[in-house]
């Protein structure tokens, strides 16, 4: 029997510096499903955290240009980040780590945003993603000395994809994983689909219960991601900053969009498109339309543009490609 809203199991908790929400179409599998999701999040954090001295990313960033053996998970995350750079012509670049550090995002965001004094150093461009060598057969990564990786743009979306697939395979029911706006659904959805609230003015302190969605859409498969200049934003010495940087300058993107939501076949694909759209600013609309990716783009004054069949009403149903 298809699941209904009354039979869906749900759990929300803090993870990866944001919230994680798990929905399963069979409430009897909620606890084992949560165990699988929690294990995936621990693994991605150990592999890809820029702020843990025991993470693989930390080891790669501090190897001084030497080749570093890595796990299959880290190699997968690195491959996704490099693919994102190639697909966006470098508008997403995993070598923006030093750019973020010099903008003051040099520790976990909840701590970093409390610092309000002047920046100690000028922003610097990304180190250049083409200079990173990934040997998938040997599972080795080489990063030039002085270049710092940051995989935050894609690793969370990858975790959503991996966790949803693992839960669906183990539990055999529909599942939705939401990691701070990076969403992936898998398996048979509830009878009326998964209802997703789209919020376009959230900040870092907003909880899921306090958000007021501007639109509700219904999805049945694939991924959905929202990128925003307001969620991880901070102020230093009177200057407003945010975490989506232009690799060529190392400075926060001066985008005409405050929020972009994109639907795609996977959460990684949606995340790549939504983040690059912020960087591309007014060039994003024809780019997304040409890719056939349904998207909703919100200007700073709250006005919206929708492309490629994204539903226009306040409550609509759509299906990801």
C-alpha positions in Angstrom: 0.0 0.0 0.0 1.5 3.4 -0.9 2.6 5.6 2.0 0.6 8.6 3.1 1.6 11.6 5.2 0.3 9.8 8.2 2.6 6.8 7.7 5.8 8.5 6.9 8.6 8.2 9.5 10.8 11.3 10.0 13.8 12.4 12.0 15.8 15.7 12.0 19.1 16.3 13.6 22.3 18.4 13.3 25.1 17.2 11.1 27.9 18.6 8.9 27.3 22.1 10.3 23.7 22.1 9.2 20.5 20.2 9.7 19.8 16.7 8.3 16.2 15.5 7.8 15.4 11.8 6.9 11.9 10.8 5.7 11.0 7.1 5.0 7.8 5.8 3.5 7.8 3.0 6.0 8.1 4.2 9.7 9.2 0.7 10.8 12.5 1.2 9.1 13.2 4.7 10.4 15.8 3.6 13.0 17.9 1.4 10.8 17.6 4.0 8.0 18.8 6.7 10.5 21.8 4.4 11.3 22.8 4.2 7.7 22.5 8.0 7.2 24.4 8.8 10.4 27.2 6.4 9.3 27.4 8.0 5.9 27.6 11.5 7.4 30.4 10.4 9.8 32.3 8.9 6.9 32.0 12.0 4.7 33.0 14.2 7.5 36.1 12.1 8.3 37.0 12.2 4.6 36.2 15.7 3.5 36.1 18.1 6.5 38.4 21.1 6.1 38.2 21.7 9.9 39.3 18.3 11.3 43.0 17.6 11.7 42.3 13.9 11.4 40.4 14.1 8.1 41.8 12.9 4.8 41.3 16.4 3.3 43.5 17.9 6.0 46.2 15.3 5.2 46.0 16.1 1.5 46.0 19.8 2.0 49.1 19.6 4.3 51.1 17.1 2.2 53.4 19.8 0.7 52.8 18.6 -2.9 53.4 14.9 -2.2 51.1 12.1 -3.5 48.7 11.0 -0.8 46.9 7.6 -0.7 43.2 8.1 -0.1 40.1 6.1 0.6 37.5 5.1 -2.1 35.1 7.6 -0.6 37.6 10.5 -0.7 38.6 9.5 -4.3 34.9 9.6 -5.2 34.4 13.0 -3.6 37.5 14.3 -5.3 36.3 13.0 -8.7 32.9 14.7 -8.2 34.6 18.0 -7.3 36.9 17.9 -10.4 33.9 17.0 -12.6 32.0 19.9 -11.3 34.9 22.2 -12.2 35.1 20.8 -15.7 31.3 21.0 -16.2 31.1 24.6 -15.1 34.3 25.8 -16.9 35.9 26.5 -13.5 33.0 28.5 -12.0 33.1 25.8 -9.3 36.7 25.1 -8.2 37.7 22.8 -5.3 41.0 24.7 -4.9 39.1 27.7 -3.3 40.1 26.6 0.2 42.7 29.4 0.7 40.3 31.9 -0.8 37.8 31.0 2.0 40.4 31.0 4.7 41.5 34.6 3.8 37.9 35.7 3.8 37.7 34.5 7.4 36.0 31.2 6.8 39.0 29.4 8.4 37.2 27.3 11.0 33.7 25.7 11.5 31.2 28.3 10.3 29.3 28.6 13.6 32.6 29.8 15.1 34.0 31.7 12.2 31.0 34.0 11.7 31.4 35.4 15.3 34.7 37.1 14.2 33.9 40.6 13.1 37.3 42.3 12.9 39.1 43.3 9.7 40.5 40.5 7.5 44.2 39.9 8.1 44.9 39.2 4.4 43.5 40.1 1.0 41.4 37.5 -0.9 43.4 35.3 -3.3 42.2 33.4 -6.4 41.7 29.7 -6.4 44.8 27.6 -6.9 43.5 26.1 -10.1 41.6 22.8 -10.3 43.6 21.6 -13.4 46.7 21.4 -11.2 45.2 18.7 -9.0 46.1 15.1 -9.9 43.7 12.3 -9.1 44.7 8.7 -9.9 41.5 6.7 -9.4 43.2 3.4 -10.1 45.9 3.9 -7.4 43.6 6.0 -5.3 46.1 8.8 -4.9 45.7 12.6 -4.9 48.4 15.2 -5.5 47.8 18.8 -4.7 50.5 21.4 -5.3 52.2 22.9 -2.3 50.4 26.1 -1.2 47.0 25.0 -2.8 44.2 24.2 -0.4 41.2 22.1 -1.3 37.6 22.7 -0.1 35.1 20.1 -1.1 32.1 21.6 0.8 30.4 22.6 -2.4 29.8 19.0 -3.6 30.6 16.6 -0.7 27.3 17.2 1.1 25.3 16.6 -2.0 27.3 13.4 -2.7 26.5 12.3 0.9 22.8 12.8 0.2 23.0 10.8 -3.0 24.9 8.0 -1.4 22.8 7.8 1.8 19.5 7.8 -0.1 20.7 4.9 -2.4 22.0 2.9 0.6 18.8 3.3 2.6 16.5 2.4 -0.4 18.6 -0.7 -1.1 18.5 -1.8 2.5 15.0 -0.9 3.4 13.2 -1.4 0.1 11.0 1.7 0.6 10.9 5.3 -0.5 13.3 7.6 1.2 14.1 11.4 1.2 17.4 12.7 2.6 17.7 16.5 3.1 21.1 17.8 4.1 20.7 21.6 4.6 18.8 22.0 1.3 20.7 19.3 -0.6 17.9 16.7 -1.2 17.8 13.3 -2.8 14.9 10.9 -3.0 15.0 7.3 -3.9 12.6 4.3 -4.1 8.8 4.4 -4.4 7.6 7.8 -3.1 4.4 8.3 -1.1 1.2 8.2 -3.0 1.1 11.9 -3.4 4.8 12.3 -3.8 7.3 14.1 -1.6 6.2 17.7 -0.7 9.2 20.0 -0.7 9.0 23.6 0.7 11.2 26.0 -1.1 12.4 28.8 1.2 14.4 31.6 -0.4 15.2 33.9 2.5 16.6 31.6 5.1 19.8 32.4 7.1 22.2 30.2 9.1 20.1 30.4 12.3 16.8 29.4 10.7 15.5 26.0 11.8 13.4 23.8 9.7 10.3 24.5 11.9 10.7 28.3 11.5 11.1 28.4 7.8 8.2 29.7 5.8 8.3 28.2 2.3 7.5 30.5 -0.6 6.5 27.6 -2.7 5.7 23.9 -2.3 6.6 21.5 -5.1 6.1 17.7 -5.3 8.9 15.5 -6.5 9.0 11.7 -7.0 12.6 11.0 -8.0 16.0 12.6 -8.4 17.7 15.4 -6.6 17.0 19.0 -5.6 19.4 21.6 -4.3 19.2 25.2 -3.2 22.2 27.5 -3.1 22.1 30.9 -1.3 24.3 33.8 -0.6 22.5 34.4 2.8 22.7 31.0 4.6 26.5 31.0 5.1 27.1 34.8 5.2 29.1 36.9 7.7 30.3 40.4 8.2 33.9 41.5 8.7 34.9 45.1 9.4 31.6 46.3 7.9 31.9 44.2 4.8 29.2 41.6 3.9 30.7 38.3 2.8 29.4 34.8 1.9 30.8 31.4 1.0 30.1 31.2 -2.8 33.3 32.7 -4.2 34.4 33.5 -7.7 37.5 31.3 -8.3 39.2 33.9 -10.5 39.2 36.5 -7.8 38.7 34.6 -4.5 36.0 37.1 -3.6 32.3 36.3 -2.8 30.2 36.3 -6.0 28.4 39.6 -6.6 25.4 37.8 -8.0 22.0 39.2 -9.0 20.5 36.1 -7.3 20.2 35.6 -3.6 18.9 32.0 -4.0 18.8 29.4 -6.8 17.0 26.1 -6.6 17.6 23.4 -9.3 16.1 20.0 -9.9 18.2 17.3 -11.6 18.7 13.5 -11.8 20.9 13.5 -8.7 21.6 15.8 -5.8 25.2 16.3 -7.0 23.9 17.5 -10.4 21.4 19.8 -8.8 24.0 21.3 -6.4 26.6 21.9 -9.2 24.0 23.7 -11.3 22.6 25.8 -8.4 26.0 26.9 -7.1 27.4 27.7 -10.5 24.2 29.7 -11.3 24.9 32.0 -8.3 28.4 32.6 -9.7 27.2 33.1 -13.3 24.6 35.7 -12.2 22.5 36.9 -15.1 24.2 34.4 -17.4 22.6 31.6 -15.4 19.1 31.7 -17.0 20.1 30.8 -20.6 22.6 28.3 -19.3 20.1 26.4 -17.1 17.5 26.6 -19.8 19.9 25.2 -22.4 20.7 22.3 -20.0 17.0 21.7 -19.6 17.3 21.8 -15.8 14.2 23.1 -14.0 15.2 26.0 -11.8 13.8 28.8 -9.7 16.0 31.9 -9.3 15.3 34.6 -6.7 16.6 38.2 -7.0 17.6 40.2 -3.9 14.3 42.1 -4.1 12.4 38.8 -3.9 11.3 38.6 -7.5 11.7 35.3 -9.2 12.5 33.7 -12.6 11.7 30.1 -13.4 13.2 28.1 -16.3 12.9 24.7 -18.0 9.5 23.8 -16.7 9.9 24.7 -13.0 6.3 25.0 -11.7 5.2 28.6 -11.4 2.4 28.3 -8.8 2.6 28.5 -5.1 1.9 24.8 -4.9 2.7 22.7 -7.9 3.9 19.3 -9.0 7.0 18.6 -11.0 9.2 15.6 -11.9 12.9 15.9 -12.2 14.6 14.9 -15.4 
